[in-house]
Amino acid sequence: MLRLLAVAAAAVVLAACNSNSTTGGSGGSDPVIGSDYPRSDTDFWNAYVRYSPQEAKELGIKNLKTTNSENDIAKLTANVQTLLSQGAKGIVMAPQDTAAVAPTLQQLESKKIPVVTIDTRPDTGNVFMVVRADNRAYGEKACQFLGTKLQGKGKVVELMGDVASINGRDRTEAFAECMKKNYPGIQVFAEPSKWDGATAANQLQTRLAAHPDIKGVYMQSSFALSGTLQVLKQRKLLVAPEDPKHVFIVSNDGIPEELKDIAAGQIDATVSQPADLYAKYGLYYVQQAIAGKTFKPGPTDHNSTIIKVRDGLLEDQLTAPLVTRDGATIGTEKTLKFDDKSLWGNSVS
C-alpha cells in the first residue's frame, strides 16, 4: 500500500512540479508567489504538494509558481533563480540542508523578497517566518512512549534523519537527552540513517543480528517504515502488541500508511506532522509578508505559538500530536487515537 500511495502521489507531484503551474487566472495585479517543493519521494511530502494548490485557492492566491528541488541544495538555488525570473514577490521553501541554504537566503533578503521556510529552520540568515512543529518535542514524545512501554529497561534502535537538517538534530538531541535523564536503564543504538530507507533497514538488520533482544525502534520519520516492517517480518518479530516478542515502534509523520499500521498493531505510535497546515500557513505567511503585515511572538488564532528563535527569526510552532492505537495517555502525554478525524492522514484518499 505504501508503494502504491507513493507512486500515485508521485504522478501528481510530477505533473504539478513540471508545469510551474499558475493557480487561477493570471490577474496582473496579483503578486506571484513561488513555492519550491523539497522532494517527491515520500508520502508526507507528496501530501504537502497535493495540499499546496488547494490551500492557495482557499487563500485567494491566483499566481502560484512551483518547482521541486529534489533534496538537492544546488537545485534549490537554481529553482530560486527560476522563480525570481518568473516574477515571484515571495517564496516558500523547505531547505533540507539548513546550513547550505544561507547564501540563497542572503540574496533574497538583499532583493527584499520575503521567504517562509516550511518544516525546517535555517541555521543562519533571516526569513519572514518559519512554519514547523516543535521537533524537539518529536524526540521527547518518542522517548516517553518507548520508555513507558519498555518500563525503563531494554534496548532500542534509533533510525536517525540527517544532522545536516535542524530537524534531524532536534529529534536526535531531544531523544538522547530524554533517555539519559528519564530512562537510563535503556540502551540506545543511534544509527545515522540520513533519511534513507535502505540504509535504515540494513542498520536495523545488523543491530538485531547482534542484539536479538532489541525491544524498541524509533524511526525519525516514515522513510524507514517499509524497511523496518520487512526486517521485523523476516525475523518473525512482526507480531501483535500483546505478544511478548513484539518490538515497539514509534515514528514521526502521520502518513495514512502509518495510521493503518497502528490500527493493525504493526507499529505502535507516530507523531503526526501537519502536512495540510504546513501548506496552508506557509502560503499564508508569505502572502501576509508581501502585503506588509508583521507578527510578534505569542499565541496564534490557530492553536499554535509563535516563538522568537533569534533576532530576525520567528517560528510558528504548529501542533503535532502523538497518535496511538487506543488514544490513551502515555506518561504525561495525551495521545490521539489512530482513527481520529482531525488527523490529516485520515482525510487523504
C-alpha positions in Angstrom: 0.0 0.0 0.0 2.8 2.4 0.9 4.4 1.8 -2.6 1.0 2.3 -4.4 0.3 5.5 -2.5 3.8 6.9 -3.2 3.5 6.0 -6.9 0.1 7.6 -7.3 1.2 10.7 -5.4 4.4 11.0 -7.3 2.4 11.2 -10.5 0.5 14.2 -9.1 3.8 15.7 -7.9 5.4 15.3 -11.3 2.6 17.0 -13.0 2.5 19.8 -10.5 6.2 20.4 -10.5 6.8 20.2 -14.2 4.1 22.6 -15.0 5.3 25.6 -12.9 1.6 25.9 -12.6 -0.5 29.0 -12.1 -3.4 28.7 -9.7 -6.4 30.6 -11.0 -6.2 33.3 -13.6 -3.2 35.4 -14.5 -4.5 38.5 -12.7 -1.9 41.2 -13.4 -2.4 42.9 -10.0 -2.0 39.6 -8.1 1.6 39.0 -6.9 3.4 35.9 -8.0 4.2 33.6 -5.1 6.9 31.0 -5.7 6.9 27.6 -3.8 9.8 25.1 -4.0 8.8 21.6 -3.0 11.7 19.9 -1.3 11.2 16.4 -2.6 8.7 13.9 -4.0 10.0 10.6 -2.7 7.9 10.3 0.5 4.2 10.1 1.2 4.5 13.0 3.6 5.9 15.4 1.1 3.6 14.2 -1.7 0.7 15.0 0.6 2.2 18.5 1.2 2.4 19.0 -2.6 -1.2 18.0 -3.1 -2.4 20.3 -0.3 -0.5 23.4 -1.6 -2.7 24.3 -4.7 -5.8 23.6 -2.6 -4.7 26.0 0.1 -3.6 28.6 -2.4 -7.1 28.6 -3.8 -8.6 28.9 -0.4 -6.3 31.9 0.4 -7.2 33.6 -2.9 -3.7 33.2 -4.3 -4.0 33.4 -8.1 -0.4 33.2 -9.2 1.4 30.2 -7.7 4.6 29.1 -9.4 6.2 25.8 -8.3 9.5 24.0 -8.6 10.9 20.8 -7.0 14.5 20.8 -5.6 14.5 17.0 -5.1 16.5 17.2 -1.8 19.4 18.9 -3.7 20.6 22.3 -2.4 22.1 23.1 -5.8 18.7 22.6 -7.4 17.0 24.7 -4.8 19.5 27.6 -5.5 18.7 27.2 -9.3 15.0 27.0 -8.7 15.0 30.2 -6.7 16.5 32.0 -9.7 13.8 30.5 -11.9 11.1 31.7 -9.6 12.6 35.2 -9.4 12.7 35.3 -13.2 9.0 34.4 -13.2 8.3 37.5 -11.1 8.0 35.9 -7.6 7.4 38.5 -4.9 7.7 36.0 -2.1 9.0 32.4 -1.8 8.0 29.4 0.3 10.7 26.7 0.6 11.7 23.7 2.8 15.5 23.5 2.6 16.7 20.1 3.6 20.3 21.3 4.2 19.6 24.1 6.7 23.2 25.3 6.7 23.9 25.4 2.9 20.8 27.5 2.2 22.3 30.6 3.8 23.7 32.3 0.7 20.4 31.9 -1.1 18.5 33.5 1.8 21.0 36.3 1.9 20.4 37.0 -1.8 16.7 37.1 -1.3 16.9 39.3 1.7 19.0 41.8 -0.4 16.3 41.8 -3.0 13.6 42.3 -0.3 11.9 39.1 -1.3 10.3 37.6 1.8 10.9 33.9 2.5 8.9 31.5 4.6 10.5 28.1 5.3 8.4 25.0 5.9 9.3 22.2 8.3 13.0 23.3 8.6 14.7 26.3 10.1 17.8 27.8 8.6 20.9 27.6 10.7 21.8 31.2 9.8 20.1 34.0 8.0 16.7 35.7 8.3 13.3 34.6 6.9 9.9 36.2 7.4 8.5 33.1 9.2 9.4 29.5 9.9 6.4 27.2 9.9 7.1 23.9 11.6 6.2 21.8 14.6 8.4 21.6 17.7 10.9 18.9 16.5 12.5 18.5 19.9 9.0 17.5 21.1 9.0 14.8 18.5 12.1 13.2 20.0 10.8 13.7 23.6 7.4 12.1 22.8 9.1 9.1 21.1 11.4 8.7 24.1 8.5 8.9 26.6 6.5 6.4 24.6 9.2 3.8 24.3 10.4 4.4 27.9 6.9 3.8 29.2 6.3 0.7 27.1 9.7 -0.8 28.0 9.2 0.1 31.6 12.6 1.9 31.6 14.8 -1.0 30.6 16.0 -2.8 27.5 17.4 -1.9 24.1 16.1 0.4 21.3 17.4 1.3 17.9 17.1 4.9 16.7 16.9 5.3 12.9 18.0 8.9 12.6 17.5 11.5 9.9 20.4 13.7 8.9 22.1 16.1 11.2 22.7 18.4 8.3 19.0 19.2 8.9 17.8 21.1 12.0 15.0 18.5 12.2 17.4 15.6 12.4 19.5 17.4 15.1 16.5 18.4 17.1 14.9 14.9 17.2 18.3 13.2 17.9 19.3 15.5 20.7 16.0 15.6 22.4 15.6 11.8 22.2 19.1 11.3 23.6 18.6 13.8 26.4 15.2 12.4 27.4 16.5 8.8 27.5 19.6 9.8 29.6 17.6 11.8 32.1 14.4 9.7 32.4 15.3 6.1 31.3 19.0 5.5 32.0 18.3 1.7 32.0 17.5 1.7 28.3 20.4 1.3 25.9 20.1 3.3 22.7 21.7 2.3 19.4 21.7 5.6 17.4 22.1 4.8 13.7 22.8 7.7 11.2 20.3 6.6 8.5 20.2 10.1 6.8 16.5 9.8 5.8 17.4 6.8 3.6 15.1 3.7 3.9 17.6 1.2 2.5 20.3 2.4 4.8 18.0 2.2 7.8 16.8 -1.3 7.0 20.4 -2.5 6.8 21.3 -0.9 10.1 18.3 -2.4 11.8 19.2 -5.8 10.4 22.7 -5.6 11.7 21.7 -4.5 15.1 19.1 -7.2 15.5 21.7 -9.8 14.5 24.0 -8.7 17.2 21.3 -7.9 19.8 18.2 -10.1 19.2 16.7 -8.8 22.4 16.1 -5.3 21.0 12.5 -4.3 22.0 12.0 -0.8 20.5 12.6 1.2 17.3 12.4 5.0 16.9 12.1 6.0 13.3 12.7 9.7 12.9 10.3 9.7 10.0 8.3 7.3 7.8 11.3 7.0 5.5 12.2 3.8 7.4 8.7 2.4 7.7 8.6 -0.2 4.9 12.1 -1.5 5.5 11.6 -1.7 9.3 8.5 -3.8 8.9 10.2 -6.0 6.3 13.2 -6.7 8.6 10.9 -7.5 11.6 8.8 -9.8 9.4 11.9 -11.7 8.2 13.0 -12.2 11.8 9.4 -13.3 12.9 9.2 -10.3 15.2 6.2 -8.5 13.4 3.7 -9.7 15.9 0.8 -8.2 17.8 1.4 -5.8 20.7 0.2 -8.4 23.2 2.8 -10.9 22.1 5.9 -10.9 24.3 8.1 -10.9 21.1 6.6 -7.6 20.0 9.0 -4.8 19.1 7.5 -1.4 19.9 7.8 1.1 17.1 7.2 4.9 17.1 7.6 7.0 14.0 7.2 10.7 13.0 5.0 11.8 10.1 1.4 10.7 10.4 1.0 9.4 6.9 -2.0 7.2 6.1 0.1 4.1 6.0 1.4 4.7 9.5 -2.2 5.1 10.8 -3.2 1.8 9.1 -0.2 0.1 10.6 -1.1 1.4 14.0 -4.6 0.0 13.6 -3.2 -3.3 12.5 -0.8 -3.5 15.5 2.3 -3.5 13.4 3.6 -0.2 14.7 2.6 1.5 17.9 2.7 5.2 17.6 3.6 8.2 15.4 3.8 11.9 15.8 1.6 13.5 13.2 3.3 16.3 11.3 0.6 18.6 9.9 1.2 18.4 6.2 -2.0 20.3 5.5 -1.2 23.1 7.9 2.4 23.4 6.6 0.9 24.0 3.1 -1.7 26.4 4.4 0.4 28.6 6.7 3.5 28.6 4.5 1.4 30.3 1.8 -0.5 32.4 4.3 2.6 34.0 5.9 4.3 34.8 2.6 1.0 36.3 1.4 1.0 38.5 4.6 4.6 39.4 4.2 4.0 40.7 0.6 1.1 42.7 2.0 3.4 44.3 4.6 2.0 42.6 7.7 4.2 41.8 10.7 3.9 39.3 13.5 5.1 39.0 17.1 5.8 36.1 19.5 2.7 34.7 21.2 -0.3 32.5 20.8 -2.0 32.4 17.4 -5.6 32.0 16.3 -4.9 28.5 15.0 -3.9 26.7 18.2 -0.1 27.3 17.9 2.5 29.6 19.3 4.9 31.9 17.5 8.3 32.0 19.2 11.3 34.2 18.7 14.3 31.9 17.7 16.8 34.7 17.4 16.8 38.3 16.2 15.1 38.4 12.8 13.6 34.9 13.0 10.2 33.9 14.2 8.8 30.4 14.2 5.1 29.4 14.2 5.2 26.0 16.0 2.1 24.1 14.9 0.5 21.3 16.9 1.8 17.8 16.2 0.0 15.2 18.3 1.2 11.7 19.4 -1.0 9.1 17.8 -1.6 5.6 19.3 -3.8 2.6 18.8 -6.1 3.3 21.8 -5.7 7.1 22.3 -4.5 6.5 25.9 -2.3 8.9 27.9 1.4 7.8 27.8 3.2 9.1 30.8 2.1 12.7 30.8 1.4 12.9 27.1 -2.2 12.8 25.9 -2.5 11.0 22.6 -5.0 10.8 19.7 -6.5 7.5 18.6 -5.3 6.5 15.1 -8.8 7.0 13.6 -9.3 10.5 14.9 -10.9 12.6 12.1 -8.8 15.6 12.9 -5.7 13.8 11.6 -4.8 14.8 8.1 -3.7 11.3 7.4 -7.3 10.2 7.7 -8.5 12.7 5.1 -6.2 11.5 2.3 -7.9 9.2 -0.1 
